[in-house]
């Protein structure tokens, strides 16, 4: 499936959940938190008033309850307005 976001909306694919802690303990499914990081899959064109600051491939940080969740090709994704993105994570 191919989606093209409109205006200042962005489609983000969530990063996989952590399987274990930094100390090496495995995290059970019931205790896992949804990742609040993801990769931009597609970004809308923006508008005259809103210039897009993210692009396809950017690694971003977003709020826990931001956007609308959906599945695309069996992958967990979120669609949200650019203003809901908190930061771009630079590598």
N, C-alpha and C positions, 0 to 999 in steps of 0.2 A: 504494500500500500504506500502511496506517495501523497503526502499532505503539503500544502503550501500555505503557511501562515499569512494572515492578512494584517495590514497596518503595522503596529509595533509589537505584535505577538511573536513568541519564540517557542519552538518545540525542543524539549530537552529530554535526552535519554538518561535515566538515573544510572549512576554507577552501581556495580554489584555490592551487595551487603558484605560487611566484614564477617569472616567465618570465625576468627579468634581474636583475642585481645593482644595487646603488645606484650603481655606477660606469657602468652602461649595458651591461655585457657580458651576452650571452644565456647562459643556463644550459642545457646539453644534458640530455635526459631521464635519461641514465645518472648524472648528477651531482646531480640534484635530491634533496632530502631531503623526507620526508613532513612536511607541516605539523603542528605540535603545537598549533594553535589551531583553534577551531571555534565554531559557533553551536549552542546548545542547541535541539533540535527538539522534545523532549518530556522531561518529568521525572516520575518516579513520585511517589506521595503521601507518601513517607517512612513513619515509624512513630512510636510513642510515644517511643522512645529516640532516633531520628534525625530531626531537623527538617531539611527541605529548605532549602538556602541558595541554590540556583540555580533559575531559572525559564526558561520558553520565551523565546528571543530573546537570552539572555545570551551574551556573547562570552567564551569560557573558554580557559585554558591548561592543557594536560595533558601527562603524561610520554610519551616516545616510544613505549613499548611498553604503554601503559595500555589496558585494555579489550579488547573483541573487535570486529574489523572486519567489516563487511558492506556490501552495496550495497542502497540503497533508492531506487527510481525512478531508477536509473542514477547516483545520487550516492554518493560514498564516505562512509560513516558509521561511528561507533564507539559501542558501548554499554558503559557502565562504571558502577561504583558512584560515588556522589557523592564519597567519600573519595579517589578517584583524581584528581579535579580539583585542580590546584595553585592556581589563582587565577581570579577573575573580572576580566576586563579592562574597566575603566571608560572610557567615551568622553569 
